[in-house]
């Protein structure tokens, strides 16, 4: 069953981390610009795997308003997320 963009955005706030993880991933696949603000909010998710997919989605969408939030995340101490953020920042800058 395919979910519409509105449902995916809502699922970013789900209490279930698996739902948030998948929602972020599919918003990135869809390159859904209307989800950028919700994805930026989701950068503060407590689950590192969700945050990794949020970073992926923001990079795929390529909206410049994600640059500063990703830079701030890049300053965080989580190495896996730091590498992903750097890769996605380069992707956004190149678009």
C-alpha positions as CSV (number, residue, x, y, z in Angstrom):
1,X,0.0,0.0,0.0
2,X,1.4,3.4,-1.0
3,X,1.1,6.2,1.5
4,X,0.5,9.8,0.4
5,X,2.9,12.6,1.4
6,X,0.6,13.9,4.1
7,X,0.5,10.5,5.8
8,X,4.3,10.2,5.6
9,X,4.8,13.6,7.1
10,X,2.4,12.7,10.0
11,X,4.3,9.5,10.6
12,X,7.5,11.5,11.2
13,X,5.8,12.3,14.6
14,X,4.7,8.7,15.3
15,X,5.6,7.1,18.7
16,X,6.9,4.1,16.7
17,X,10.5,4.6,15.5
18,X,10.1,2.1,12.7
19,X,7.2,4.3,11.3
20,X,9.4,7.4,11.6
21,X,12.3,5.6,10.0
22,X,10.3,4.5,6.9
23,X,8.5,7.8,6.6
24,X,11.7,9.8,6.4
25,X,13.1,7.3,3.9
26,X,10.1,7.4,1.6
27,X,9.9,11.2,1.7
28,X,13.5,11.2,0.5
29,X,12.6,8.8,-2.3
30,X,9.8,11.0,-3.4
31,X,12.0,14.1,-3.1
32,X,9.1,15.8,-1.5
33,X,9.9,19.5,-0.9
34,X,6.7,20.1,1.1
35,X,8.2,17.8,3.8
36,X,11.4,19.8,4.4
37,X,10.2,21.7,7.5
38,X,8.9,18.5,9.1
39,X,12.2,16.7,8.2
40,X,14.2,19.5,9.7
41,X,12.2,19.1,12.9
42,X,12.8,15.4,12.8
43,X,16.6,16.0,13.0
44,X,16.0,16.1,16.7
45,X,14.6,12.6,16.9
46,X,16.0,10.5,19.7
47,X,16.6,7.5,17.4
48,X,19.9,7.7,15.5
49,X,18.5,5.5,12.6
50,X,15.6,7.8,12.1
51,X,17.9,10.8,12.1
52,X,20.1,9.1,9.5
53,X,17.1,8.6,7.2
54,X,16.0,12.2,7.8
55,X,19.5,13.4,6.7
56,X,19.3,11.1,3.7
57,X,15.8,12.6,2.8
58,X,17.0,16.2,3.2
59,X,19.9,15.5,0.9
60,X,17.8,13.8,-1.7
61,X,15.3,16.7,-1.7
62,X,18.2,19.2,-1.9
63,X,16.4,22.2,-0.4
64,X,18.9,24.9,0.7
65,X,16.9,25.7,3.8
66,X,18.3,22.3,5.2
67,X,21.9,23.5,5.0
68,X,22.1,25.3,8.3
69,X,20.3,22.5,10.3
70,X,22.6,19.9,8.7
71,X,25.6,22.1,9.5
72,X,24.5,22.2,13.1
73,X,24.1,18.5,13.2
74,X,27.5,18.1,11.6
75,X,28.9,19.8,14.7
76,X,27.3,17.0,16.9
77,X,29.5,14.2,18.2
78,X,27.9,11.3,16.5
79,X,30.4,10.1,13.9
80,X,28.0,8.1,11.7
81,X,25.6,11.0,11.4
82,X,28.5,13.4,10.9
83,X,29.7,11.5,7.8
84,X,26.1,11.3,6.4
85,X,25.6,15.0,7.1
86,X,28.8,16.0,5.3
87,X,27.9,13.8,2.3
88,X,24.4,15.4,2.1
89,X,25.7,18.9,2.5
90,X,27.9,18.4,-0.5
91,X,25.0,17.0,-2.4
92,X,22.8,20.0,-1.6
93,X,25.6,22.5,-2.5
94,X,26.2,20.7,-5.8
95,X,22.5,21.0,-6.8
